[in-house]
Each structure stands twice: as C-alpha cells, then as structure tokens.
Amino acid sequence: MERTAKTVLGRDNSIQYVVVDEKQAAAYVNLSVKTLQARRAAHKTPAFLKIGRSIRYRMADLDAFLAAHRVDPEARA
C-alpha cells in the first residue's frame, strides 16, 4: 500500500504521531471505508482523530486494532 502518512506533533510537541486518512486506514486494516464509518458511528475501535471535519487514524491505533483481533490457533481456551 502506498502510504502518504503524515507525522504530527502532540500537544507537548515531543510526541509524534503517524496518521493516515480513512481510505488509507481502511486499506491498511483490510476493511471498507463504509465499515470504518459504521464502526465510528457505533463507537467501536479503532480509535480515530477528528480534526475539523477530517477523520484521521493513528497508525499505532490501527496496529493495536489488528493485534486485538489476532487469533492464535495454538491457544486453547
């Protein structure tokens, strides 16, 4: 996936976040944009940023979302 991720500074100017738009986020997690929109409306993960009318996703949040949905076939409940 060609990604034009942007790095933005946090409030204290020391934390940097790599962010992508919703189309890039959808491609990264292999979901449709509509699915991400529905998850946002239902207050489900992944977490997102709303800057004005723009929606952005931190790559760290997308990675956490994928990790939370990982299924280990070796694990037994």
Residue pairs with C-beta under 8 A, 6 or more apart in sequence:
1 24
1 27
1 28
3 20
3 24
3 28
4 20
4 24
5 18
5 19
5 20
5 24
5 59
6 18
6 19
6 20
7 16
7 17
7 18
7 19
8 16
8 17
8 19
9 15
9 16
9 17
10 16
10 17
17 58
17 59
17 60
18 58
18 59
18 60
19 49
19 56
19 57
19 58
19 59
20 28
20 56
20 57
20 59
20 62
21 54
21 55
21 56
21 57
22 33
22 36
22 37
22 48
22 55
22 56
22 57
23 33
24 57
25 36
25 46
25 57
25 62
26 32
26 33
26 35
26 36
28 59
28 62
29 36
29 46
29 62
29 65
29 66
36 46
39 45
39 46
40 48
40 55
45 61
45 64
45 65
45 68
46 57
46 61
46 62
46 64
46 65
47 57
47 58
47 61
48 55
48 56
48 57
48 61
49 55
49 56
49 57
49 58
50 56
